[in-house]
Amino acid sequence: MSRPSVFGSPLFLGFDHLEQMLDRVAKNADGYPPYNIEQTGDNRLRITLAVAGFAMEDLQITQEDNQLVIRGRQKDDSDGRIFLHRGIAARQFQRAFVLAEGIDVEGAWLDNGLLHVDLRRPQPEVRVKTIPIGGGTGATNGTGISPGPKVNGSTRPIVEGRAT
């Protein structure tokens, strides 16, 4: 039996990618390693992960489509050591963050057990498009758009196959 879909309504068409994104976030609900997300400027963000015990060569950061994936794998260095208590586990992790379209990863650095990843959100381009308004009596008004049938002497545009 499948779980009910958030976007299962027939009114939500084409939202499959959002549902997949939500599924990925839910699978990533493990709390390790802990992290912060902070705004460092108008269009800048920083993700900081607590990765104490991990060296730079133990960490990997990749961007896969719109997902930032941070992986950590420590080597087991217990050769010849006898632990009376082992509370610091050499465990691996994978933490994924879904990025909005256009977010750029600027860089990353490791400092005192904290991995910092800087992100930049570019300013959206302001796009203004002027739409010509046609008028005329021909079959088309020069734009390839039919002006529609005449009703009571005035031309009415056709919307979704019917005159408005």
SERO-4910 file (N, C-alpha, C, O; in steps of 0.05 Angstrom, whole numbers):
BEGIN
 pado doro    nc1    nc2    nc3   cac1   cac2   cac3    cc1    cc2    cc3    oc1    oc2    oc3
  Met    A     17    -24      0      0      0      0     18     25      0     36     27     16
  Ser    A     12     43    -18     29     67    -19     17     89     -1     -6     89      5
  Arg    A     35    107      7     26    128     25     11    149      8     16    152    -16
  Pro    A     -7    164     21    -21    185      6     -2    207     -3     16    215     12
  Ser    A     -6    216    -27     11    236    -39      2    264    -30    -22    270    -29
  Val    A     22    281    -25     16    309    -18      3    323    -42    -16    339    -40
  Phe    A     13    316    -66      3    328    -90    -14    308   -106    -14    308   -130
  Gly    A    -30    292    -92    -47    272   -104    -72    283   -117    -85    269   -133
  Ser    A    -79    307   -112   -102    319   -124    -98    323   -154    -77    330   -162
  Pro    A   -119    318   -169   -117    323   -198   -113    352   -205   -107    359   -228
  Leu    A   -116    370   -186   -112    398   -191    -82    406   -191    -74    427   -201
  Phe    A    -65    388   -180    -36    393   -179    -23    376   -201    -16    353   -196
  Leu    A    -20    388   -224     -7    374   -246     21    384   -250     26    409   -249
  Gly    A     40    366   -253     67    374   -258     83    380   -233    104    393   -235
  Phe    A     74    372   -210     88    378   -185    103    353   -175    110    352   -151
  Asp    A    108    334   -192    122    309   -184    150    315   -173    158    303   -154
  His    A    164    334   -186    191    340   -176    191    352   -148    209    347   -133
  Leu    A    170    367   -141    168    377   -113    164    355    -93    175    355    -72
  Glu    A    147    336   -101    143    313    -83    168    296    -79    174    287    -57
  Gln    A    183    293   -101    209    279    -99    228    294    -81    243    282    -65
  Met    A    228    320    -83    245    337    -66    238    334    -36    255    331    -19
  Leu    A    212    334    -31    203    330     -3    210    303      8    217    300     31
  Asp    A    209    282     -9    217    255     -1    247    255      6    255    242     25
  Arg    A    263    268    -10    292    269     -5    298    283     21    315    274     37
  Val    A    284    304     27    287    319     52    279    302     76    292    301     96
  Ala    A    257    287     73    248    270     95    268    247    100    272    240    123
  Lys    A    280    236     80    300    215     84    325    226     97    341    211    109
  Asn    A    330    252     95    353    265    106    348    276    134    362    294    143
  Ala    A    328    265    148    320    276    174    338    268    197    334    277    220
  Asp    A    358    250    193    377    243    213    390    268    224    397    286    208
  Gly    A    394    271    249    405    295    261    436    297    261    447    315    273
  Tyr    A    449    278    247    479    279    248    490    284    220    480    272    201
  Pro    A    508    302    217    519    320    238    501    344    241    486    352    222
  Pro    A    501    357    264    485    381    267    496    403    249    519    404    242
  Tyr    A    478    422    242    486    443    224    471    468    229    449    468    242
  Asn    A    481    490    220    468    517    220    467    527    192    483    520    175
  Ile    A    446    542    186    444    557    161    441    586    169    422    593    184
  Glu    A    459    603    160    457    631    168    459    649    143    470    642    123
  Gln    A    447    672    145    448    692    124    471    710    130    472    723    151
  Thr    A    491    711    112    515    727    117    515    753    101    533    770    105
  Gly    A    495    758     84    493    782     69    466    783     55    450    765     59
  Asp    A    461    803     39    436    806     25    429    781      9    406    771      9
  Asn    A    448    771     -6    444    748    -23    463    725    -18    470    710    -36
  Arg    A    472    723      7    492    703     14    482    687     38    470    697     57
  Leu    A    488    661     36    481    642     58    506    626     65    525    623     48
  Arg    A    507    615     89    529    598     97    517    574    112    501    577    131
  Ile    A    525    550    104    518    526    118    542    518    134    564    516    123
  Thr    A    539    513    159    560    505    177    553    478    190    533    476    203
  Leu    A    570    458    185    566    431    197    587    426    218    611    432    214
  Ala    A    579    414    241    598    406    262    609    378    254    595    358    257
  Val    A    634    378    245    646    353    236    672    347    251    693    341    239
  Ala    A    671    350    278    695    346    294    705    317    290    690    298    289
  Gly    A    731    315    287    744    289    283    748    282    253    761    262    247
  Phe    A    736    297    235    739    292    207    761    310    196    762    334    201
  Ala    A    779    299    180    800    314    166    789    322    139    768    312    130
  Met    A    803    340    125    794    349     99    791    326     80    773    325     63
  Glu    A    810    307     81    809    284     63    786    264     69    780    247     53
  Asp    A    774    267     93    751    250    100    724    262     90    704    248     92
  Leu    A    724    286     80    700    300     72    698    303     42    719    307     28
  Gln    A    674    303     31    670    307      3    644    323     -1    624    318     12
  Ile    A    646    344    -18    623    361    -24    618    360    -54    636    365    -69
  Thr    A    594    353    -61    586    352    -90    560    366    -93    543    368    -75
  Gln    A    556    377   -117    530    388   -125    519    371   -147    530    369   -169
  Glu    A    497    358   -141    484    340   -160    457    352   -167    438    351   -152
  Asp    A    456    363   -191    432    378   -200    427    401   -181    444    418   -178
  Asn    A    404    400   -168    398    422   -149    401    413   -120    389    424   -102
  Gln    A    419    394   -116    424    384    -89    453    386    -81    471    378    -96
  Leu    A    458    398    -58    485    400    -47    488    376    -28    473    374     -9
  Val    A    507    358    -34    511    334    -18    538    335     -5    558    339    -18
  Ile    A    538    332     22    562    332     38    565    305     50    547    296     65
  Arg    A    587    292     45    592    265     55    617    265     72    636    279     67
  Gly    A    617    248     93    640    245    110    644    216    117    625    201    123
  Arg    A    669    207    115    676    179    121    703    179    135    723    186    123
  Gln    A    703    171    160    728    170    176    740    142    173    727    122    170
  Lys    A    766    142    173    781    117    173    782    106    201    785    122    220
  Asp    A    779     80    204    781     68    231    810     65    238    825     49    227
  Asp    A    819     81    257    847     81    265    852     68    292    869     76    307
  Ser    A    836     47    298    838     34    324    859     11    323    859     -5    342
  Asp    A    875      9    303    896    -12    301    914    -11    325    928     10    329
  Gly    A    915    -32    340    934    -34    363    925    -19    387    940    -19    407
  Arg    A    902     -6    387    893      9    410    872     -7    425    856    -21    413
  Ile    A    872     -5    451    853    -19    468    836      2    481    846     19    497
  Phe    A    810      2    475    792     22    486    778     10    510    766    -12    509
  Leu    A    779     24    533    763     16    556    734     26    553    716     14    563
  His    A    731     49    539    705     59    532    709     74    506    727     90    502
  Arg    A    691     69    487    692     83    461    666     97    457    647     86    448
  Gly    A    666    123    463    642    139    460    643    157    435    623    168    427
  Ile    A    667    159    423    670    175    399    671    155    376    691    142    371
  Ala    A    649    154    362    647    134    340    659    145    315    657    169    309
  Ala    A    672    128    300    681    136    273    659    128    253    659    107    242
  Arg    A    640    146    250    617    140    234    617    157    209    631    178    207
  Gln    A    603    148    189    601    163    164    574    177    164    555    170    178
  Phe    A    572    197    147    547    212    144    544    221    115    563    223    100
  Gln    A    519    228    109    513    241     84    490    261     91    469    253    101
  Arg    A    495    286     84    475    307     89    470    321     63    489    329     49
  Ala    A    445    323     55    437    335     29    420    359     34    402    359     52
  Phe    A    425    380     19    409    405     20    398    410     -8    414    410    -27
  Val    A    373    415    -10    360    421    -36    364    451    -41    356    467    -24
  Leu    A    376    458    -63    382    486    -70    361    497    -89    353    482   -108
  Ala    A    353    521    -85    336    534   -105    351    538   -130    376    539   -131
  Glu    A    337    541   -152    350    545   -178    366    571   -178    356    591   -169
  Gly    A    390    569   -188    407    593   -189    426    596   -166    443    614   -168
  Ile    A    423    581   -144    441    584   -122    469    573   -130    472    551   -140
  Asp    A    490    589   -125    517    582   -131    532    575   -106    530    588    -86
  Val    A    548    553   -107    566    546    -85    592    561    -90    606    555   -109
  Glu    A    599    579    -72    623    595    -75    648    582    -65    670    586    -76
  Gly    A    646    566    -44    669    554    -33    664    541     -6    642    544      5
  Ala    A    684    526      4    681    513     30    708    512     44    728    512     31
  Trp    A    707    512     71    732    510     86    726    496    113    703    498    123
  Leu    A    747    484    123    745    469    149    761    485    169    784    491    165
  Asp    A    748    491    192    761    507    212    752    498    240    728    500    247
  Asn    A    771    488    256    765    479    284    741    460    286    724    463    303
  Gly    A    740    441    268    718    421    269    692    430    257    672    415    259
  Leu    A    692    453    245    668    463    232    673    465    202    693    477    193
  Leu    A    655    454    186    657    456    157    638    478    148    614    476    153
  His    A    648    498    135    632    521    126    629    519     95    649    514     81
  Val    A    605    522     85    600    523     56    585    549     51    563    553     61
  Asp    A    597    566     34    585    591     27    569    589      1    578    577    -18
  Leu    A    545    600      1    527    600    -22    520    629    -29    519    646    -12
  Arg    A    515    633    -55    506    659    -64    481    656    -81    479    639    -98
  Arg    A    462    673    -75    437    673    -90    438    698   -108    437    720    -98
  Pro    A    441    693   -134    443    717   -152    417    732   -153    395    722   -149
  Gln    A    420    758   -158    396    776   -161    381    767   -186    392    763   -207
  Pro    A    355    763   -183    339    756   -207    338    779   -227    337    803   -219
  Glu    A    340    772   -252    338    792   -273    310    802   -275    291    787   -275
  Val    A    307    828   -277    281    840   -281    276    840   -311    290    852   -326
  Arg    A    255    825   -318    248    823   -346    221    836   -351    201    829   -338
  Val    A    222    854   -369    197    868   -377    193    863   -406    210    867   -423
  Lys    A    169    853   -413    163    847   -440    137    863   -448    117    860   -434
  Thr    A    139    878   -469    116    893   -478    101    875   -498    112    865   -517
  Ile    A     75    872   -493     58    856   -510     42    875   -528     27    892   -519
  Pro    A     46    872   -555     31    890   -573      1    883   -572     -7    860   -571
  Ile    A    -15    904   -574    -44    901   -575    -52    905   -603    -48    927   -615
  Gly    A    -63    885   -615    -70    887   -643    -99    896   -647   -116    892   -629
  Gly    A   -104    907   -669   -131    915   -676   -133    913   -706   -113    917   -720
  Gly    A   -154    907   -716   -156    905   -745   -180    889   -753   -196    879   -737
  Thr    A   -183    887   -779   -206    873   -789   -200    848   -804   -218    834   -813
  Gly    A   -174    842   -807   -166    819   -823   -169    793   -806   -179    794   -784
  Ala    A   -161    771   -819   -163    745   -805   -144    744   -781   -151    731   -761
  Thr    A   -121    757   -783   -103    759   -760    -95    788   -758    -99    804   -777
  Asn    A    -85    795   -735    -78    824   -730    -48    829   -733    -38    847   -720
  Gly    A    -34    813   -749     -6    817   -753     11    801   -733     35    798   -737
  Thr    A     -1    790   -712     14    774   -692      7    745   -695     18    728   -680
  Gly    A    -11    738   -713    -19    710   -716    -42    703   -697    -50    680   -696
  Ile    A    -52    722   -682    -74    718   -663   -100    726   -676   -102    749   -686
  Ser    A   -119    709   -676   -145    715   -688   -159    734   -669   -161    728   -645
  Pro    A   -170    756   -679   -184    775   -662   -211    763   -652   -222    775   -633
  Gly    A   -221    742   -663   -245    730   -653   -270    740   -668   -268    757   -686
  Pro    A   -293    729   -661   -317    736   -676   -328    763   -668   -322    773   -646
  Lys    A   -343    775   -686   -356    801   -679   -382    795   -665   -399    780   -674
  Val    A   -385    808   -643   -410    806   -627   -420    834   -623   -406    851   -612
  Asn    A   -445    840   -632   -457    866   -631   -438    888   -643   -437    910   -632
  Gly    A   -425    881   -664   -408    900   -679   -380    903   -668   -364    917   -681
  Ser    A   -372    890   -645   -345    893   -635   -331    866   -636   -344    845   -633
  Thr    A   -305    866   -640   -290    842   -641   -284    833   -613   -274    850   -596
  Arg    A   -288    807   -606   -282    797   -579   -262    775   -582   -264    758   -600
  Pro    A   -241    775   -565   -220    754   -567   -231    727   -560   -251    724   -545
  Ile    A   -218    706   -570   -226    679   -564   -208    669   -541   -183    670   -544
  Val    A   -220    660   -519   -205    650   -496   -214    621   -492   -238    616   -488
  Glu    A   -195    603   -492   -200    574   -488   -223    564   -506   -240    549   -497
  Gly    A   -223    573   -531   -241    562   -550   -269    574   -550   -287    565   -564
  Arg    A   -273    594   -534   -300    607   -533   -296    637   -533   -276    648   -523
  Ala    A   -315    650   -543   -314    680   -544   -320    690   -516   -338    680   -502
  Thr    A   -306    711   -508   -310    722   -481   -331    744   -482   -337    756   -461
***
